[in-house]
Amino acid sequence: MDRISMFTTTAITWKERLSNANTILLVTHVNPDGDAIGSLIGLMMALPQVTEAKIIPVLQHPIPTYLDWVPGTEHSIALSADQSWPNPDLIIAVDCASADRLGGIAPHHIHHIAHTTIIQIDHHATNTLFGVQNLIVPDSCATCEIITEFLPYLGVTITAGIATPLLLGIMTDTQSFQIYDTTAKTLSLGASLFTAGADHAKIVAKVFRSTRLEALTLASRVINEMHTHGKVVWCGVPLSWVNELHATDDESDEALHMLQRIEGPEVIMLIKQRAQGVKISLRSRTANVAEVAKKHGGGGHIHAAGINFTDHTIDSAAALLLPDLTALCTDSSASTNHSA
Ligand SMILES: [Mn+2]
């Protein structure tokens, strides 16, 4: 089905579901990033134009500091075990590849999800299609890009309040229109958000031109302990470093962004130690890292994917993944060495 018919057909059933709903829960993935929060807040701002339903935006708290300024996030809640389930008749999931990655909902409430109608919008190629209706566009660079294109089909006029979070999501997922899935469409949709009054200056100031010294100090320590394994470069982030340097978990992504700029390596891996297990981030300009992520229970996009392991250390996760990652590289003759 071409894009126009897909959006047209989806909009018809969405309109019906939205006008019949009394309470709508908006949800997204755990550890929400700019695209997750932008999609959720953008829809929260847009839906009152097409439904009278009560809208409840759910986000895992605390919201990362580089995103907590986004107008509208102050209305978001996390559904903890001591709160009662708000009994939504519709759940809209955004930017979330599978139901087990939904964030901000205590395990105590999770069983309700299976008994509620879910519709979703996402751009992850690994989406498990867990909704009754799934608007999945894997060649979109961001879920916010899909929403920007889709809203007019619902009859929504994009106001400045809707445009800012949507531009935020497009800019964070493309690292300011730099990532390889940025297309002419991405740029023209971005331009339409500018025209609608998106606060580009604020996004740039808060997300791209402001880093805490603690984050840079952590990044320099992480990069100093870089390992090269053939065309794979990887770094570990022990939790003790994050704590010692008073940095936050998401601030180690600063190191990932720096590593991606090195010329030569084909695959970049960052392994963050978590309270339980590790979180793996994989990046590549050329190789399909989603394949490896999927094989090990993770997911994501061709050039950017991730895996969570609850039972691995940094070293054991590296040992497990390096053979598969080096096999992805054009020159897979892996000579292991360590460089500082
Ligand atoms: Mn995304």
Boltz pocket constraint, residues with backbone or C-beta under 6 A from the ligand:
constraints:
  - pocket:
      binder: B
      contacts: [[A, 35], [A, 36], [A, 95], [A, 123], [A, 141], [A, 142], [A, 143], [A, 173]]
      max_distance: 6.0
